[in-house]
Amino acid sequence: MRTYHCFWLLFWAGQPHQSFLTPLSKRTSGFPEKEKVLVLSGNSRRDLHRSKRSWMWNQFFLLEEYTGTDYQYVGKLHSDQDKGDGSLKYILSGDGAGDLFIINENTGDIQATKRLDREEKPVYVLRAQAINRRTGRPVEPESEFIIKIHDINDNEPMFTKDVYNASIPEMSDVGTFVVQVTATDADDPTYGNSAKVVYSILQGQPYFSVESETGIIKTALLNMDRENREQYQVVIQAKDMGGQMGGLSGTTTVNITLTDVNDNPPRFPQSTYQFRAPESTPPDSPVGRIKANDADVDENAEIEYSITEGDGYDMFGITTDKDTQEGIITVKKALDFENKSLYILKVEATNTHVDPRFLYLGPFKDTATVRIQVEDVDEPPVFSRPAYIMEVKEDVPINSVIGTVTAQDPDATKNPVKYSVDRHTDMDRVFNINSGNGSIFTSKPLDRETLLWHNITVIAAEINNPKQSSRVPVFIKVLDVNDNAPEFAMFYETFVCENAKAEQLIQTLSAVDKDDSYSGHQFSFSLAPEAASSSNFTLQDNRDNTAGIFTRKTRYNRHEMSTYFLPVVISDNDYPIQSSTETVTIRVCACDHRGKMLSCNAEALIHPTGLSTGALIAILLCIIILLVTVVLFAALRRQRKKEPLIISKEDIRDNIVSYNDEGGGEEDTQAFDIGTLRNPEAIDDNKLRRDIVPETLFMPRRTAAARDNTDVRDFINQRLKENDTDPTAPPYDSLATYAYEGNGSVAESLSSLESVTTDGDQDYDYLSDWGPRFKKLADMYGTMDSDKDS
């Protein structure tokens, strides 16, 4: 055994940076503690011999929620290299070092500066080291230790919900699970009983109970009836410390609702019901409502009503109003006070959703007696039939009776009835009726081919009370008689070729008849007697309601006779026989050798040999496009404005202002007119200046006239050249460019010649240096200065 312990001792001693806590006796801050010293060792990993232990313990313990005024003492760090001469300095790092935990760098004492809460952080990991104060080099390797926070019971149990809501069916057995509540405690469950929670019920007994360890709420009372009480409020307490005295507690509220079950049968509040119904009540109309009461709710209170027996079983019905759970009694058939005035019914109300668990409470249905009294009312006349169908031949004389309608008063008084035709259904008044006996007769001729059916309405009203009336439809069918002669099925316009041969078929005829024929129409065709012998054509009856026209001779001459009219007689085989004479127009035309028509005298038979439809459409489109182009061109010509003289700012003519002198500026009203440039001959060379004394030493020289097509720029250059070489030309030509020539200028005149009006003295000798163009100007102003000086 000693060998075993020695081995573990040597192994443990050889591990670097071990830490232990050596307890020393000390008492701080009201808590009985022993001084804790953490000893640091200077041995390194390379030492192979047995060394002194570095740490005595490797963790400290502190109680949370310290309430003292001084810092809470944690423990002490001490190195075996510390000689007590202050040469070493202790350093602390890690969780909360320097803020939450501080260390005395001389003594190694560790203190906590704030209250600690285990629920916020239960463990702090720190590192300690001793360094040489002079060199700053560590004398011990850095060692790690732990400060654990011991728990105290400072947190009460907290439920996961402030309010719980639960429901259970009513009439549940004792011990039925309701809901489970859960409370948690933030204290340390591994340390004491601070987090051990026990549940108890403070409010809700004797109806409910709670299991102390699980928090499961169960029913504690038998047969809790929702109809007596539906809502319960239960208060549950959770207490820590195992429920012992001094433990902290929390509460929650549980709202428990009893849900409905079908444990109540329907019950009629009275055994007999009485209703009144007028005999004029139409079918499917309600007579009255009855209701059986059921203390249950929702689907458990749904009721189905039925008529089980009674003499009105076939006359009345009953349905359930799903919203109000009432039974609605309705009329199934028309009532008649004269036949029966009282009906007695047996009505049953039954739950549609029955719970077998509660059948012992009795049958879930109830019955009641319903008495219905039929009231007599003044009823309108009643026709013997709901509708009448009559037939009449179209050739009957006017005022012929075609049928009779009958109506009578169903009341016991049997009031007399008068008849009339609703003229809204017989606007043409084709029919009339005898107001006394209801016989219907014609008042106008009938025509089946115009209208086959006549639908009229007959009104029957009581003579004593005309408001009591009824109507009946009468359908009158007009039967056919053979009163229409057959006629051609279409208009025939036939042609015959001049080179036709005898017995050649040129046309096939057919006929139609507006009359009906039950066995089918049979028509016969023949030529009229006046044309039978002298006609150039013959007619052959094909016995199939068609006939053919044939030529009688060879060759026809359209110049001699261009048109033939052939009368044809068409007869039917019905009784009486009807016949008509129709005329066939035959035109003589020129044909080719194959019998194809080339030309006729009749314009209707000339076949146009023109362009195709596509070509005509193309021509039409071209004409339309041409017309649109002409219209647009005319509109543009009409809207086109006169081209402005000034095209752009770059054109020199846009900004040229010419003066006959060098004065005036913008206020000069004798500005250059562009029309002068376009008509150079209109220049008035004799126009005198207004700002100087005119000279008469030289006569004005007439310049050569410009050609009509001379460009404006060339004209200006030409005049400029002439004035430069003309010694008599005054040097007052100027080119002034303005973006806009207004009514005046703020700066007034820009011409230097305006200075003549001023009193100031100026030296104009510099004008002599400007060349021959300004010589005249220099002489003029020089002379004026001389005159002024003299």
Salt bridges, closest charged atoms under 4 A:
GLU33 OE1 - LYS36 NZ 3.66
GLU65 OE1 - ARG115 NH2 2.16
ASP95 OD2 - LYS121 NZ 3.89
ASP99 OD1 - LYS114 NZ 3.62
GLU105 OE1 - LYS89 NZ 3.65
GLU105 OE2 - ARG133 NH1 3.56
ASP109 OD1 - LYS76 NZ 3.36
GLU119 OE2 - ARG118 NH2 3.22
GLU142 OE2 - ARG127 NE 3.85
ASP151 OD1 - ARG118 NE 3.31
GLU211 OE2 - LYS218 NZ 2.87
GLU227 OE2 - ARG226 NH2 2.91
ASP260 OD1 - ARG226 NE 3.06
GLU302 OE1 - HIS353 ND1 3.67
ASP311 OD2 - LYS340 NZ 3.41
ASP321 OD2 - ARG289 NH1 3.13
GLU326 OE1 - ARG289 NH1 2.80
ASP355 OD2 - ARG357 NH2 2.85
GLU375 OE2 - ARG276 NH1 3.84
ASP422 OD1 - HIS424 ND1 3.16
ASP422 OD2 - ARG471 NH1 2.70
ASP426 OD2 - ARG423 NH1 3.10
GLU449 OE2 - ARG448 NH2 3.15
ASP480 OD1 - ARG448 NE 3.03
GLU493 OE2 - ARG587 NE 3.03
GLU498 OE2 - ARG558 NE 3.62
ASP516 OD2 - ARG448 NH1 3.23
ASP541 OD2 - ARG543 NH1 3.82
ASP592 OD2 - ARG594 NH2 3.94
ASP651 OD2 - ARG653 NH2 2.71
ASP668 OD1 - ARG690 NH2 3.26
ASP685 OD2 - ARG702 NH1 3.84
ASP691 OD2 - ARG689 NH2 3.01
GLU695 OE1 - LYS776 NZ 2.63
GLU722 OE1 - ARG719 NH1 3.31
ASP724 OD1 - ARG773 NE 3.20
ASP726 OD2 - ARG701 NH2 3.55
ASP761 OD1 - LYS788 NZ 3.03
ASP779 OD2 - LYS775 NZ 3.21
